[in-house]
């Protein structure tokens, strides 16, 4: 087996530029403290995203849904936002890309993660209710964007299917709290569990992402298996410092925090697996919402190869020197099955180096070119190279990046599982819509909107 055909997943540190990151030895020395914290949080049940206690029950539930309920539907309409939507979208785009390709006839997943009126109207006027399952995902059960859509979609179902509307709803929400839970109880709706302490952005490998995956026929077992392989050592009882120190998530977290300490406050995630582009968006939310705290953090810059070579890459290479890069690709081999068509022999002379090559050979050549150019421009770069771009590898990557985010937050001394700053905008929007109470917000809004406008025409 040549190096190109092995299926190892590796992190490549050759261009990480530790030499420019003076904080890293001190951060590494904190493995003991971090291991103790991790062990404590896991044993207190506060990190189910790593310890996965819900997985046996979820596996049974998914198998059951897959066997009888999900096959009844051709369309799934997912209502959710943020961590309740981005994982599902990444999985869909990576492993069920058919919906974006010509001639699609199979299952379709529609994700409504915004409050665009035209989009909602279009979905409700075009989807056949009788073949549609509405999957409402909200951990809190109170998120205005999701619940706002739920009211209207529920109305639509009731109108279209007066007798059986309830059978077209599946709710994923907290077991006890929130409006959606009240709805589930009142109407006896079908639900899937979202365990305590499993926050939105850490929940992709739970019913949140795996129900849509099962619906689309994605290998969710391999996703869960890959995820568990990376997460399990971190969730093992009595985690030791040396185990944590040897775990790639800790190494990545040390690197990420050392970068911030060195003033590199933007992190490019360059995905050279085109169908995995949405994982960059999934990660951006995970990283930004977890780590943007107290004036600290690093701004995620999601990018996809090769498209962004012709877009934002100039800035990556020659803009402010405040960027590092996580470069995600898969090991390429000329033996790979789907390399696309072969270039014809009658090529113009200026392109004749392509003759006889397969279309699929462009991607690894361009990936190498960009990776090397970034390194030559002194951008610290960690390579995440996957043997195969399959569900198992995606599960491993998601666990790695989730654990890295958590550990980076702890190294920063912040809480990586809350998001207090985004609450203000939500309260102000509710106040603007006239929600009861919120008197202080209403007064602040009045003051803000009465300031003499700084508007100029353009
Ligand atoms: O990651 C998070 O915690 C958030 O992005 C939430 O997922 C998002 O705000 C939606 O929340 P909920 O699932 O409670 O509707």
Boltz pocket constraint, residues with backbone or C-beta under 6 A from the ligand:
constraints:
  - pocket:
      binder: B
      contacts: [[A, 81], [A, 82], [A, 83], [A, 84], [A, 137], [A, 138], [A, 139], [A, 140], [A, 141], [A, 142], [A, 143], [A, 146], [A, 199], [A, 200], [A, 201], [A, 202], [A, 289], [A, 417], [A, 419]]
      max_distance: 6.0
